[in-house]
Amino acid sequence: MVTSSGRADRQRQQRRDARQRILGAASRLLEEHRWTDLRLEDVMAAAGLSRTAFYRHFDDRHTLLLAMLEEVQDNIGAAGSAWKTGTGDPVGALCTGLDELTSAMQEHGRLMQAIADAASYDPGIRAARRQMVGLFVDVTAERIRADVDAGRSRVRDPDRVAHALVRMNESLLLDAFGGPPYAEHREVLATMCEVWVTTIYGREALDAYAAREAGRTQRST
């Protein structure tokens, strides 16, 4: 015998499953279509649900896109956690973090391009995007200040430099992975690593890191 509590649990699970099907279908379709060309009919057909079912979970396209952003924010935001927290060699941790960010954008670049496109005309999307970028800037500036205090960096204005670096990343990664043709992971990473390390720690630090990596590669072959 199914109790009322059991039925309620099953219904909640069905709602969660349906919501995830819609989010997954929208994400898959973004691999082939720009957000502005994506119709709700196509999303719901790909999800195997009726158009009417969409409005049980989302108010409109705006709330769907925001929900998709929420789904991936933790994954993107986790990139570079070792560098942000000051764990290990700063240059190595920074390049590893940029590698993680590059991988995350390879996976979610089409969505982030959709967010960037929608931000040009949707105030809510624009605010969410600005908040996400602002968090990256704040964390980066805090880490740069810590490196300056420790004598590892000579950056004069951590806040402005952090803002410039994060905005550079955003532009570069969207250009590389926001849509086809896609760039090579290693090329994008090499560019970001050179700019970030040289800016924060200096050219000598970058050359020393490159020499260590070359030595490690030789030893492993």
Order of alpha helices (4+ residues) and beta strands (2+ residues): alpha-alpha-alpha-alpha-alpha-alpha-alpha-alpha-alpha-alpha
